[in-house]
Amino acid sequence: MTADSTADSVNPLAAAVSWLFVPASRPDRFAKAAASGADAVIIDLEDAVAAGDKATARDHLRAAWPRDTDVPVAVRVNGPRTAEFAEDLAVCRALSPAAVVLPKTESAAQVREAAEASGCRVLPLIETARGLVNLDGITAEPASVRLLFGSIDLALDLGVSDDRALDTARADLVRWSAANGRPAPVDGVTTAVRDADAVTRAAARARAWGFGGKLCIHPAQLPHVRTAFAPTEDELNWARRVLAAGHDAGHDAATTVDGEMIDRPVVERARRILHQVEPAARHATS
């Protein structure tokens, strides 16, 4: 596989904001997850399936694979160091999911191995210290689509209990994604399933840190994630004023909006904000 920024730009996984996990051991939920309104679905063969139920879960995956959906469906396989890894990837090769979610990704070599064995692109899940220190190679690997953040497992691996201790890790995921031309990473799960405020706060914070989406473990979390990542009306109005001013003044000329100087980087930020709800606006002033 080769890196292709054009392909990434049209890959629905690159733009997905709300991601919903569903256990592979619950085939009755596959179609429901695809119809939940999530931008992407991850059928989970790893943490959501008991150790003794892995083979049965693979059977469920084969029998109930959601084929009649426009929603991209990925599969989280068991980790590279597990006995289930090769069999999970063989199932993925047969089913051709949108991507393989690779837990505890720690090297570019693991991404390549998963891609070659499954025939699929890979979503590296970063949840160990070793994965953090190898982010450059992982994000540069052509088979990598987009980074996912495994914040809970990473906290365990680092031995920290204060979520603020993970802030440098968040910055690293955003930094290396940008440096290697990957989409903004996807934030980890919020375990408070029914606490709408907790999900909203976590999603808003992730957006402020530069993340582009969030993993969810219950359909009830999806609307709160979408709202938190969507531009506010004030942001949209500001972006429209900036683009109008930039168009009037010319791209290379500095001007002011609301008393603040507006130059090329600010105009580009405005385009990106407006593009989330008005895709044609990205090129309106080009």
Protein Blocks (a to p, Z undefined) as FASTA:
>chain_A
ZZdfklmmmmmklmpmbdcdddfklmmlmmmmmmnopabdcddfklmpcfklmmmmmmmm
mmmocfbbcbdcddddddfkbmklmmmmmmmmmnopabdcdehiabfklmmmmmmmnopa
cddddfbfklmmmmmmmmmpmklmbdcddfklmmmmnopabfklmmmmmmmmmmmmmmno
pacddddddfblmlmklmmmmmmmmmmnopabdcdfbfklmmmmmmmmpccfklmmmmmm
mmmmmmmnopkbccdeehiacdfklmmmmmmmmmmmmmmlmmmmZZ
